[in-house]
Amino acid sequence: MKTSAKLVLAVALGATCFAAPAWAKKKPDLAAAAKVNLASGLAATVDADPAHDPDNVLVLDLSNGQRVLIRLVPAWAPHHVERIKTLAREGFYNGVIFHRVIDGFMAQTGDPTGTGQGGSKLPDLKAEFNTMPHVRGSVSMARTDQPDTANSQFFIVFYPHFSLDRHYTNFGRVISNMAGVDAIARGEPPENPTKILQASLLSEHKAPPVIAPPAPVAAPSVAELNNSKSN
């Protein structure tokens, strides 16, 4: 990808460059968000049983110790779903950070450079905008201010943002452990970013990677203690 996929809200704000607006940073009321989700209608529901069609369930094992399951919906965006599956099978997302995480809005990842400027070597995708609402847990493709520039970067929505509807390709929904998404470190970029340790399809039956415990801090020696006292 030759241009930045940072501009997740460019169309909604009518600009090609922006600072995150106040409404994107302010955490909405959970009860109100739940009512909005319910009002979105049955057309927005997805199959939440991971045992059904596991080849269309994306598994994200995160460095915060969480395993998140995402239902991919080819009926919404067949080419985008196929791109995500192809890159996951190739191990493209393994080790990639969430480089842009805005509280009350979304968590963005998928750039191996961690800058928001990168993507895969595959060609950019033609937009597959659809009517599915961007509710809590929606997974959608990031792009520039041009419609057909999605490549590998995607974002997970923390709370409903319907201004994104029909402007960004919504291709799936978190069906297990949204709390693990909520635990992703915030920042643009975060000081200590959360990583995707492993992205896979549930049908591959990959075990979560082992997260090494932090190295123990060595106790100071007697000489070091004496030296600190003398200083």
C-alpha positions in Angstrom: 0.0 0.0 0.0 1.6 3.3 -1.1 -0.7 5.6 0.9 -1.7 5.8 4.5 -4.7 3.8 5.7 -5.0 6.0 8.8 -8.0 8.0 7.7 -10.7 5.7 9.0 -13.2 8.7 9.5 -12.2 10.8 6.4 -15.5 10.4 4.6 -17.6 10.8 7.7 -15.9 14.1 8.6 -15.6 15.4 5.0 -11.8 15.8 5.3 -8.6 14.0 4.2 -6.7 14.7 7.4 -8.1 15.1 10.9 -7.5 15.0 14.6 -9.8 12.6 16.3 -13.0 14.5 17.2 -14.3 14.7 20.8 -17.1 12.3 20.1 -14.6 9.6 19.0 -12.6 10.0 22.2 -15.5 10.1 24.7 -16.7 6.7 25.9 -20.4 6.4 25.2 -22.9 5.1 27.7 -23.0 1.3 27.6 -26.7 1.1 28.2 -27.4 3.5 25.3 -25.0 1.6 23.1 -26.8 -1.6 23.9 -30.1 0.0 22.9 -28.6 1.2 19.6 -27.3 -2.3 18.9 -30.7 -3.8 19.5 -32.3 -1.2 17.2 -30.0 -2.1 14.4 -32.3 -5.0 13.6 -32.0 -8.7 12.9 -30.4 -8.1 9.5 -27.2 -7.2 11.3 -27.0 -10.4 13.3 -24.3 -12.9 12.7 -23.8 -16.6 13.6 -22.2 -16.5 17.0 -21.5 -20.2 17.2 -17.8 -20.8 16.2 -18.5 -24.5 15.6 -20.5 -23.4 12.5 -18.3 -22.9 9.4 -15.0 -22.6 11.3 -13.2 -21.7 8.1 -14.9 -18.3 8.4 -13.9 -17.7 12.0 -10.8 -15.6 12.4 -8.8 -16.2 15.6 -6.7 -13.4 17.0 -4.3 -14.4 19.8 -3.2 -11.2 21.4 -0.1 -10.3 23.5 -2.5 -9.2 26.3 -3.2 -12.9 26.8 -6.6 -12.8 25.1 -8.0 -14.9 22.3 -10.7 -13.1 20.2 -12.9 -14.9 17.7 -14.3 -12.9 14.7 -17.0 -14.2 12.4 -16.1 -13.4 8.8 -19.1 -12.9 6.5 -18.4 -13.5 2.8 -22.0 -12.5 1.9 -21.2 -9.0 3.0 -17.8 -8.6 1.4 -16.4 -11.7 -0.4 -13.1 -10.3 -1.7 -12.2 -8.6 1.6 -13.0 -11.8 3.6 -10.8 -13.8 1.2 -8.0 -11.3 1.6 -8.1 -11.5 5.4 -8.1 -15.3 5.2 -5.2 -15.4 2.7 -3.1 -13.1 4.8 -3.9 -15.0 8.1 -3.0 -18.3 6.5 0.3 -16.8 5.4 1.1 -15.6 8.9 1.1 -12.0 7.7 -0.5 -10.6 10.8 1.7 -12.5 13.3 3.6 -9.9 15.4 1.7 -6.9 14.0 0.7 -4.3 16.5 -2.5 -2.3 17.0 -1.0 1.0 16.0 -4.0 3.3 16.3 -6.4 2.7 19.2 -8.9 5.5 20.1 -11.0 5.0 23.2 -14.7 5.0 22.5 -14.0 4.5 18.8 -11.9 1.7 17.4 -8.7 -0.4 17.4 -6.7 -0.5 14.1 -4.1 -3.0 13.1 -2.8 -4.9 10.0 0.2 -2.7 9.1 3.5 -4.7 9.4 5.4 -1.4 9.7 3.4 -0.3 12.7 3.1 3.2 11.2 -0.3 3.2 9.5 1.5 3.6 6.2 2.1 0.0 5.2 0.2 -3.0 3.9 0.7 -6.3 2.1 2.3 -6.9 -1.3 -1.1 -7.8 -2.7 -3.0 -5.2 -4.8 -5.5 -2.9 -3.1 -9.1 -4.1 -3.0 -12.1 -2.6 -4.8 -14.5 -1.3 -2.1 -17.4 -3.6 -1.1 -19.5 -1.1 0.9 -22.6 -2.6 2.3 -25.6 -1.8 4.6 -24.3 -3.7 7.6 -24.1 -1.2 10.6 -20.9 -0.5 12.4 -22.0 -1.7 15.9 -19.9 -2.7 18.8 -17.6 -5.5 17.7 -17.9 -4.8 14.0 -14.7 -5.5 12.0 -14.1 -3.3 8.9 -11.3 -2.4 6.5 -9.2 0.8 6.9 -8.4 2.8 3.8 -7.3 6.3 2.7 -9.7 8.9 1.5 -10.0 7.0 -1.8 -12.6 4.2 -1.8 -10.6 1.4 -3.5 -7.5 1.5 -1.2 -8.1 -1.1 1.4 -5.3 -3.7 1.6 -4.5 -5.4 4.8 -5.3 -3.0 7.6 -8.6 -3.4 9.5 -10.2 -2.0 12.7 -12.5 -3.3 15.4 -15.2 -0.9 16.6 -15.6 -0.4 20.4 -19.0 1.3 20.2 -21.6 2.0 17.4 -20.5 4.6 14.8 -23.1 4.6 12.0 -21.3 7.4 10.2 -19.0 4.7 8.9 -21.8 2.7 7.3 -21.6 2.5 3.5 -18.2 4.3 3.5 -16.1 1.5 4.9 -16.2 -2.2 4.1 -17.7 -4.0 7.1 -16.8 -7.7 6.7 -17.3 -9.3 10.1 -18.1 -9.2 13.8 -16.4 -10.3 17.1 -18.4 -13.3 18.4 -16.2 -14.2 21.4 -14.3 -12.2 23.9 -15.0 -8.5 23.1 -13.5 -7.9 26.5 -10.2 -8.9 25.1 -10.6 -6.2 22.4 -11.5 -3.7 25.1 -8.2 -4.6 26.8 -6.1 -3.5 23.8 -3.7 -0.6 24.8 -4.8 2.8 23.7 -2.8 5.4 21.8 -1.7 6.7 18.4 0.5 4.7 18.6 0.3 3.2 22.1 3.3 3.5 24.3 3.2 -0.3 24.8 1.2 -1.5 21.9 -0.8 -4.8 22.0 0.3 -7.2 19.3 -1.4 -9.9 17.3 0.8 -12.8 18.3 -1.0 -15.2 16.0 -3.9 -14.8 13.5 -5.4 -18.0 12.2 -8.6 -19.6 11.1 -10.5 -21.7 13.6 -10.5 -24.6 11.1 -6.7 -24.7 11.3 -7.0 -25.7 15.0 -3.9 -23.7 16.1 -3.1 -23.6 19.8 -2.5 -20.2 21.3 1.1 -19.2 21.4 2.9 -19.5 24.7 3.5 -16.1 26.2 6.8 -16.0 28.1 6.6 -14.5 31.6 8.5 -11.3 32.2 12.1 -11.8 33.1 12.6 -11.6 36.9 14.4 -8.5 38.1 17.6 -9.4 39.8 18.0 -8.3 43.4 20.8 -5.7 43.9 24.0 -7.0 45.2 25.5 -6.0 48.5 28.1 -3.9 46.7 25.4 -2.1 44.7 23.5 -1.4 47.9 26.5 -0.1 49.7 27.4 2.1 46.7 23.9 3.6 46.6 24.1 4.4 50.3 27.5 6.1 49.9 26.0 8.3 47.0 
